[in-house]
Amino acid sequence: MDLEPQKVVDEILNPILNKLYTSHTKAVDYKSPEELKQIIDFSLPDQTTSIDLKDIKQLIQNTFEFTPSTQHPFQFNYLYSKPDFVGILGDWIISLINSNVHTYEASPVFSMAEVELIKNLAAIVGLGEDADGIFCPGGSYSNMMAVFLAKNRCIENEDIKEKELVIFKSEQAHYSIDKVATLLGIKPDNICRVSCDKKGRMQIRSLRRQIEGCLSADKKPACVCATSGTTVLGGFDPLDEISEALSDYGRIWLHVDAAWGGAVLMSAQYRHLMKGIERADSMTWDFHKALNAPILCSAFLVRSAISIKSMFHVYDSYLFHDSEPLRQYDLGRKTAQCGRRGDAFKLWLMWKVRGRSYFESRVDKSFKVTSEAIKLIKERTAFWLYDENPAFWNVCFYFVPEHLRHKDGIKACSEREKLQLQAVTKQLYKSLNKDGRVLVNYAEINGDPPFLRLIFGNPELSSEQIKDVFDIIESTGNIII
């Protein structure tokens, strides 16, 4: 069937927007796969159907209703929250224009916006005049670019002969590092995991031991992948100390995965958490996470422009017409992709409309919200904090059954009691997410029982809302035990 755009806007889009930006009692109406199959017909037809606008409207409404809403203030289980509406507007424009951002001719405005954005981001990081970068389809792809460049530098610039390449990451680094390293031909045994402290930060002594072990085995250290804002604890690796350590071992590429924590660079008050970032060779930064751009919006930045400009030696006469004045805007030269959405435009539009100070304000407010949440947890005997002073917006804690509340934290529990806590955490996670009012996640580290993890990346949360969150968690926990 043919759809008239104006009718779609009037009869489907406007009602959805009106409902989306009003208050909801639940973040999701949870359904199991079998239940969902009874509501939505997922089969695909062979022939043209008689489906009408009313049917399409119902299908879209069901999609919204049974998908966890990032618009809801009590969505705490992932590293992203309510997307900025100006960013959503940018996303719509990208889809409506539907242009490929590989050459200037195809997307002049999107290309120039991305180049300007990369220049400003590199300046914020402090990477210097020779910095460059490109927007990628997610942080995992950005991490892949970094490992690829590190590997290439070893192969092209050093006499490594038959030496095996090794990369180093903390034991709490994102799993994408393992995946991209394997994809790029690095053996699993040559992905070295460096131990972390209680706050999830890479330990320098452990890093030195790993590098020296690598050298003694006649292997080549290619890359250290540090993390700014680990997924579970929100830990920030000590970048200055890592850089100092690497200076003792020759040229080792330093990549910083700041997909989550990079937002602190927008804040004068908190950018110290990434002290030393200007010494990195490359950096991943996701803006669809802590800065609330619509998914996906991820930048890959490098300190040396030549490293990224020379990574793909390709030329196709049908696409890249070697016009020097436009060459800097032919962004497809700097990535393995050919098809590229103009994802940078979303952030560029947000920045253009709201100004850089808007991002700083959001970051600072989210730290205040997190501090208030921690204060409320400390006031309740039903909760034990895993870390009473987390570096970022990751708040990890246990719900404690009443018969254990007299104990002085997890360290005072027996192995049997720890197993009880493990069962309670997993059951509470399931109950909360099926209930749908508050969406949470859980994780476990270093053999400790799993704990609940809430992400306070929504700076708009009020004190009353934060209290309501913990009221719901505590009352649900009291019911299940």
PyMOL commands that set and color helices and strands:
alter all, ss='L'
color gray80, all
select helices_A, chain A and resi 5-20+33-39+53-65+85-97+108-125+139-157+176-183+188-190+204-216+239-249+261-266+271-274+277-279+305-309+324-327+331-334+344-354+356-378+402-404+410-412+415-435+463-480
alter helices_A, ss='H'
color red, helices_A
select strands_A, chain A and resi 132-136+165-170+191-194+220-227+253-257+282-286+298-302+383-385+394-399+441-443+451-455
alter strands_A, ss='S'
color yellow, strands_A
deselect
rebuild
show_as cartoon
